[in-house]
Amino acid sequence: MADTCAEIADRALAQPLYDAVAPYAAGVAALAPVLPLGSMARVSGRLATLLERWNDAEQHFEMALEHNAAMGFAAWVAWTELNYGEMLLRRGGADDCDRGVALLRQALAFASESGMAKVQRDSERLLSGIG
């Protein structure tokens, strides 16, 4: 639900969802024991981005990158790189563009190699808008 909320930019729903999921940011979501959905910190980061809580978003995404990489969830690392890169471009701080571009390029490279069409399309769209 949080990803859908972020995709459609529903700010009204974002706050109560953030309040509900943020306490679980250090955990991992799974649909069943065999289908991991990655670090909950990524989801919290997406909602914090929508709410323009930039520092919270950055902390969540850093945690998500660390946790997803440590668990060997390469696809979820790519999703996190995409979401984190987009947040940095939106925030527009001093070093945000360079870091955002680097994350988006990493997400794009993995997505292109592994067939993650949405990550690939979204990364390409965001990278094409820089300039």
C-alpha positions in Angstrom: 0.0 0.0 0.0 2.8 2.4 0.8 4.4 2.0 -2.6 1.1 2.7 -4.3 0.6 5.7 -2.1 4.0 7.0 -3.2 3.4 6.2 -6.9 0.1 8.2 -7.0 1.6 10.9 -4.7 -1.3 10.7 -2.2 0.1 13.0 0.6 -3.1 12.7 2.6 -2.6 9.0 3.0 1.2 9.2 3.3 1.3 10.5 6.9 -0.9 7.8 8.5 0.9 5.2 6.5 4.3 6.6 7.5 3.3 6.6 11.2 2.2 2.9 10.8 5.3 1.6 9.0 8.2 3.8 10.3 8.5 1.9 13.6 9.2 -1.3 11.6 11.8 0.3 9.3 14.5 -2.0 10.7 12.5 -5.1 9.7 12.0 -7.0 6.5 8.7 -7.5 4.8 7.8 -10.9 3.4 4.6 -12.1 1.7 5.5 -15.7 2.7 8.6 -17.3 4.1 9.8 -17.7 0.5 9.0 -14.2 -0.9 11.0 -11.4 0.7 9.9 -7.9 -0.1 13.0 -6.2 1.2 13.7 -3.8 3.9 10.8 -1.9 5.4 13.2 1.1 5.6 12.8 1.5 1.8 9.0 1.8 2.1 9.4 4.3 5.0 11.8 6.3 2.8 9.3 6.5 0.0 6.7 7.9 2.3 9.1 10.3 4.0 10.0 11.5 0.5 6.4 12.2 -0.3 6.0 14.1 2.9 9.2 16.0 2.1 10.8 14.8 5.4 14.2 14.7 3.6 16.4 13.8 6.5 14.1 11.0 7.6 14.0 9.7 4.0 17.7 9.8 3.7 18.2 7.8 6.9 15.6 5.2 5.8 17.1 4.8 2.4 20.7 4.4 3.8 19.3 1.7 6.2 17.5 0.0 3.3 20.6 -0.1 1.2 22.6 -1.6 4.0 20.0 -4.2 5.0 19.1 -5.3 1.5 22.7 -5.6 0.5 23.5 -7.6 3.7 20.7 -10.0 3.0 21.7 -10.5 -0.6 18.5 -8.9 -2.0 20.1 -7.4 -5.1 16.7 -6.6 -6.7 15.6 -4.7 -3.6 18.9 -2.8 -3.6 18.1 -1.7 -7.2 14.6 -0.6 -6.1 16.2 1.3 -3.2 18.7 3.0 -5.4 15.9 4.1 -7.7 13.8 5.5 -4.9 16.7 7.1 -3.1 18.1 8.6 -6.3 14.7 10.1 -7.0 14.5 11.5 -3.5 17.9 13.2 -3.9 16.9 14.8 -7.2 13.7 16.1 -5.6 15.5 17.4 -2.5 18.1 19.2 -4.6 20.8 19.7 -2.0 24.4 20.6 -2.7 25.7 17.1 -3.5 22.3 15.5 -4.1 22.3 15.6 -7.9 25.7 13.8 -8.2 24.7 11.1 -5.6 21.2 10.7 -7.1 22.6 10.2 -10.6 25.1 7.6 -9.3 22.3 5.7 -7.6 20.1 5.9 -10.6 22.9 4.6 -12.9 23.5 1.7 -10.5 19.8 0.9 -10.5 19.6 1.1 -14.3 22.6 -1.1 -14.8 21.2 -3.9 -12.6 17.7 -3.5 -14.0 18.9 -3.7 -17.6 20.9 -6.9 -16.8 18.2 -8.6 -14.8 15.0 -7.6 -16.7 13.5 -5.3 -14.1 11.5 -3.3 -16.6 9.9 -0.7 -14.2 13.1 0.1 -12.5 14.8 0.4 -15.9 12.1 2.7 -17.3 11.9 4.9 -14.2 15.7 5.2 -13.9 15.9 6.2 -17.6 13.1 8.7 -17.2 14.7 10.3 -14.2 18.2 10.4 -15.8 16.8 11.9 -19.0 15.3 14.8 -17.0 18.6 15.9 -15.6 20.3 18.7 -17.4 
